[in-house]
């Protein structure tokens, strides 16, 4: 049983990135990436292959940084939307200040 979402998140028991759905399109793109990478691994050697591996590592690092910011910004936007919903001065019927 989950005590509190915030507590579970803080304690490292919730991993939003593990909920990523691997769609067929995603798998196809990754298969294409693997084939292109295999091509270059066979065509390159020595220092050029090392540079390709460095490039791939840097691209992964950059992508992870972007995804972290997207997650954070999306979370903040969602929280701001909830603040707006809970502090609305008008109800669904447009009557200002009316509590039901």
SULKA-V543425 format. One line per field, one symbol per residue. ss: DSSP state (h for helix, s for strand, l for the rest). psi: psi as a letter, one per 20 degrees, with the letter a starting at -180 (. if undefined). burial: 1 if it has 16 or more other ideal C-beta (glycine too) atoms within 10 Angstrom, else 0. Layout:
ss->???
psi->???
burial->???
This chain:
ss->llllhhhhhhlllllhhhhllllhhhhhhhhhhhhhhhhhhhhllhhhhhhhhhhhhhhhhhhhhhhhhhhhhhhhhhhhhhhhhhlllslllllsllll
psi->ppgpggggggjkipnhiijppnrggghgghggggggghghhhhqrchhhghgggggghggggghgghgggggggggggghghgggijpiqaijjopjpp.
burial->0000000000000000000000000000000000000000000000000000000000000000000000000000000000000000000000000000
